[in-house]
């Protein structure tokens, strides 16, 4: 049944998953990737959890991708900041230095540049998960003056967020750079970059991981990222709809349409996209999700998201295995609503390269002849991603000679990664025959079932896919 599910599941690791038996059970229940949140824990914690995930995947016999999620430039109220019970309409003074004049009667943000970074008339200081919220009216005498628009309690060390901040490039902090080195030491398959403002942030991280096969996920959680969405989508390997901070900055009411826009931008480019935050939040404490949560997950699946991601539900929740089971069931039931992107005409849907055009033709052929699957031997994973871009209703069996590539493909929509090593000087006919046998075994297909197989002059050559063939399993051709 899990092989039939197209949308993949990412689970955040934490104290609730530190029990190895529980982690193995989660992987067996449907986990395709794990997230290590670098905002919580130490280097040793991160490496230990990465290797626990590798061991669990091996025990369960599944390819599981490991993602390191960088913290990014988080800001907080300073420990010297006063407690403030704010009501709507209250006037608030904000400074970035506890030694600044008038600091004792102000909110103190643990960021010396906050006064210069704010854009009066547009920026808002948001504390916690959205309350209190302070609209910045003006910059005066080394401080910001604002008005509380959403009431709440401002406490020392509480997380804060400045919307429309004029901060330039600040995606990678010193802590992030240390965590990148840890991620590479742990063999991370993906690194997620927080608070991306533009494509330059992606290029900066790519410079940090030069020589590593790790793929970069751009977290879209700021209005700046929305404004530069197309260039970010072009520069990154994948996108994440990070709905928590996106909702804080843009406003909760705008998140549903922004989610659709981000998913569409990724799908148009054949890039993986993850939808995250509060998907099955109630299951932190309850054994079943709410109907609204089930609808939210289903809506993301129907939008065409590659993955759905769980956070506290698996990291600290009481029912991590049951949460995966529920997520898998919802995704499986909802996927019939996904619209295949095979249409006649339309420049955005058509393949942009020869290889993409070949894969588009293969997907279209599989649909027309009602083939049971697409079988794609791949060296780099590019052919399988190109097929996934069109959201076919048939499973995509990616036969990989490299385990690293298989883990990267574990999060791609509809792709089932399977190891298949090409033997030295193996004739192409023999490789095709082995590929078909592996497809029949992995997918449980009967003799006589038709599959579409792609290959090139040398099947293992990156980008060489140029041949499409229809085969009947259990027969000579």
Secondary structure as GFF3:
##gff-version 3
##sequence-region A 1 477
A	DSSP	three_ten_helix	2	4	.	.	.	ID=ss1
A	DSSP	beta_strand	8	12	.	.	.	ID=ss2
A	DSSP	three_ten_helix	15	17	.	.	.	ID=ss3
A	DSSP	alpha_helix	20	29	.	.	.	ID=ss4
A	DSSP	beta_strand	33	37	.	.	.	ID=ss5
A	DSSP	alpha_helix	43	60	.	.	.	ID=ss6
A	DSSP	beta_strand	65	69	.	.	.	ID=ss7
A	DSSP	beta_strand	75	76	.	.	.	ID=ss8
A	DSSP	beta_strand	84	86	.	.	.	ID=ss9
A	DSSP	beta_strand	91	95	.	.	.	ID=ss10
A	DSSP	three_ten_helix	103	105	.	.	.	ID=ss11
A	DSSP	beta_strand	107	108	.	.	.	ID=ss12
A	DSSP	alpha_helix	114	117	.	.	.	ID=ss13
A	DSSP	beta_strand	124	127	.	.	.	ID=ss14
A	DSSP	beta_strand	133	140	.	.	.	ID=ss15
A	DSSP	beta_strand	143	150	.	.	.	ID=ss16
A	DSSP	beta_strand	152	154	.	.	.	ID=ss17
A	DSSP	beta_strand	159	162	.	.	.	ID=ss18
A	DSSP	alpha_helix	174	185	.	.	.	ID=ss19
A	DSSP	beta_strand	190	193	.	.	.	ID=ss20
A	DSSP	alpha_helix	199	208	.	.	.	ID=ss21
A	DSSP	beta_strand	215	220	.	.	.	ID=ss22
A	DSSP	alpha_helix	223	227	.	.	.	ID=ss23
A	DSSP	alpha_helix	229	235	.	.	.	ID=ss24
A	DSSP	beta_strand	238	242	.	.	.	ID=ss25
A	DSSP	alpha_helix	243	250	.	.	.	ID=ss26
A	DSSP	alpha_helix	252	268	.	.	.	ID=ss27
A	DSSP	beta_strand	272	276	.	.	.	ID=ss28
A	DSSP	three_ten_helix	281	284	.	.	.	ID=ss29
A	DSSP	alpha_helix	291	303	.	.	.	ID=ss30
A	DSSP	beta_strand	307	310	.	.	.	ID=ss31
A	DSSP	alpha_helix	312	315	.	.	.	ID=ss32
A	DSSP	alpha_helix	320	334	.	.	.	ID=ss33
A	DSSP	three_ten_helix	335	337	.	.	.	ID=ss34
A	DSSP	alpha_helix	354	368	.	.	.	ID=ss35
A	DSSP	beta_strand	373	378	.	.	.	ID=ss36
A	DSSP	alpha_helix	382	388	.	.	.	ID=ss37
A	DSSP	beta_strand	395	400	.	.	.	ID=ss38
A	DSSP	alpha_helix	403	409	.	.	.	ID=ss39
A	DSSP	beta_strand	415	419	.	.	.	ID=ss40
A	DSSP	alpha_helix	428	443	.	.	.	ID=ss41
A	DSSP	beta_strand	450	456	.	.	.	ID=ss42
A	DSSP	beta_strand	465	472	.	.	.	ID=ss43
###
